[in-house]
């Protein structure tokens, strides 16, 4: 599982995430990849201190991206809509495994299409690791947003 330091002797995950965020925020693609890295990182690094809203929003974003093909811009709008509609969010059971791909793996891919594709793989890896929460997230999205 990825928490704090990725591996002994390496830069902390937050520093790696910041580097990746710089890349995605500078990206000219209108799909807004940045939202997907925000969600993947939040879900992969969630712990007992994480706010339920943070975890739920991250999982909703990953679900909409991976299973429904939403862009980062669309996910961002959904997050804003959810924030206006509801104030209480369920606490999700944290899985032991959070996915086999990490922010370090994403940064290891060359900038451009290879890195953008690795971001998608990372999101899929993290979403897959939260398998026990899939039905709960899908039901929440259906109930709150009428997205089936």
C-alpha positions as CSV (number, residue, x, y, z in Angstrom):
1,X,0.0,0.0,0.0
2,X,1.2,3.5,-0.7
3,X,1.4,5.9,2.2
4,X,3.9,8.6,3.2
5,X,7.1,7.5,1.6
6,X,6.7,5.5,-1.6
7,X,9.9,3.5,-1.1
8,X,12.9,3.9,1.2
9,X,15.3,6.6,-0.2
10,X,12.7,8.0,-2.6
11,X,10.9,11.3,-2.6
12,X,7.6,11.4,-0.6
13,X,4.5,10.7,-2.6
14,X,3.2,14.2,-2.0
15,X,6.2,15.7,-3.7
16,X,5.8,13.3,-6.6
17,X,2.1,14.2,-6.8
18,X,2.9,17.9,-6.9
19,X,5.2,17.2,-9.8
20,X,2.5,15.3,-11.6
21,X,0.0,18.0,-10.8
22,X,2.2,20.6,-12.4
23,X,2.2,18.4,-15.6
24,X,-1.6,17.9,-15.6
25,X,-2.4,21.6,-14.9
26,X,-0.1,22.7,-17.7
27,X,-1.7,20.1,-20.1
28,X,-3.5,21.7,-23.0
29,X,-6.1,18.9,-23.4
30,X,-9.6,20.1,-22.6
31,X,-10.5,16.8,-20.9
32,X,-8.8,18.1,-17.7
33,X,-6.7,15.1,-16.7
34,X,-5.8,16.9,-13.5
35,X,-9.2,15.9,-11.9
36,X,-8.4,12.3,-12.4
37,X,-5.0,12.5,-10.7
38,X,-6.7,14.3,-7.8
39,X,-9.2,11.5,-7.4
40,X,-6.7,8.7,-7.8
41,X,-4.3,10.1,-5.3
42,X,-7.0,10.8,-2.7
43,X,-8.4,7.3,-3.0
44,X,-5.0,5.7,-2.9
45,X,-3.8,7.7,0.1
46,X,-7.0,7.7,2.1
47,X,-6.7,6.8,5.8
48,X,-8.7,6.9,9.0
49,X,-8.3,10.6,9.2
50,X,-9.6,11.3,5.7
51,X,-12.9,13.1,5.5
52,X,-15.7,10.9,4.2
53,X,-16.5,13.5,1.5
54,X,-12.9,13.3,0.2
55,X,-13.0,9.6,-0.2
56,X,-16.5,9.4,-1.7
57,X,-15.8,12.2,-4.2
58,X,-12.6,10.5,-5.2
59,X,-14.4,7.2,-5.8
60,X,-17.3,8.8,-7.6
61,X,-14.7,10.5,-9.9
62,X,-12.9,7.3,-10.6
63,X,-16.1,5.4,-11.2
64,X,-17.4,8.0,-13.7
65,X,-14.0,8.1,-15.5
66,X,-13.2,4.4,-15.6
67,X,-16.7,2.9,-16.1
68,X,-18.6,5.8,-17.7
69,X,-16.0,7.6,-19.7
70,X,-16.5,11.0,-18.1
71,X,-13.8,13.6,-18.7
72,X,-12.1,15.4,-15.8
73,X,-14.2,18.5,-16.5
74,X,-17.4,16.5,-16.3
75,X,-16.2,14.9,-13.1
76,X,-15.4,18.3,-11.7
77,X,-18.9,19.5,-12.4
78,X,-20.4,16.4,-10.8
79,X,-18.3,17.1,-7.7
80,X,-19.7,20.6,-7.5
81,X,-23.2,19.3,-8.0
82,X,-22.8,16.7,-5.2
83,X,-21.4,19.3,-2.8
84,X,-24.5,21.4,-3.3
85,X,-26.9,18.5,-2.9
86,X,-25.7,16.7,0.2
87,X,-23.7,17.4,3.3
88,X,-23.3,14.0,4.9
89,X,-21.2,11.3,3.2
90,X,-20.8,7.6,4.2
91,X,-17.5,6.5,5.7
92,X,-16.0,3.9,3.3
93,X,-14.2,0.8,4.5
94,X,-10.5,1.3,3.6
95,X,-9.1,-1.6,1.5
96,X,-5.7,-3.0,2.4
97,X,-4.6,-2.9,-1.3
98,X,-4.9,0.5,-3.1
99,X,-3.8,-0.6,-6.5
100,X,-0.5,-1.7,-8.1
101,X,0.2,1.5,-10.0
102,X,1.4,4.6,-8.1
103,X,2.2,8.2,-8.8
104,X,5.8,7.2,-9.2
105,X,4.9,4.8,-12.0
106,X,2.9,7.6,-13.8
107,X,5.9,10.0,-13.6
108,X,8.2,7.3,-14.9
109,X,6.2,7.3,-18.2
110,X,7.4,9.8,-20.8
111,X,5.3,13.0,-21.0
112,X,2.6,13.1,-23.6
113,X,0.5,10.2,-24.7
114,X,2.4,7.5,-22.7
115,X,2.0,9.4,-19.4
116,X,-1.6,10.3,-20.1
117,X,-2.4,6.6,-20.7
118,X,-0.5,5.7,-17.5
119,X,-2.8,8.2,-15.6
120,X,-5.8,6.2,-16.9
121,X,-4.1,2.9,-15.9
122,X,-3.4,4.4,-12.5
123,X,-7.0,5.4,-12.0
124,X,-8.2,2.0,-13.1
125,X,-5.8,0.3,-10.7
126,X,-7.0,2.4,-7.8
127,X,-10.7,2.0,-8.7
128,X,-10.3,-1.7,-9.0
129,X,-8.6,-1.9,-5.6
130,X,-11.8,-0.4,-4.0
131,X,-13.9,-3.2,-5.4
132,X,-15.8,-3.7,-2.1
133,X,-17.1,-0.1,-2.4
134,X,-18.2,-0.3,-6.1
135,X,-21.9,-1.1,-5.5
136,X,-22.2,1.6,-2.8
137,X,-20.7,4.2,-5.1
138,X,-22.8,3.2,-8.0
139,X,-26.0,3.3,-5.9
140,X,-25.0,6.8,-4.6
141,X,-24.4,8.1,-8.1
142,X,-27.7,6.6,-9.2
143,X,-29.6,8.1,-6.3
144,X,-27.9,11.5,-6.2
145,X,-27.3,12.1,-9.9
146,X,-29.6,9.7,-11.7
147,X,-26.7,8.3,-13.6
148,X,-27.1,4.6,-14.3
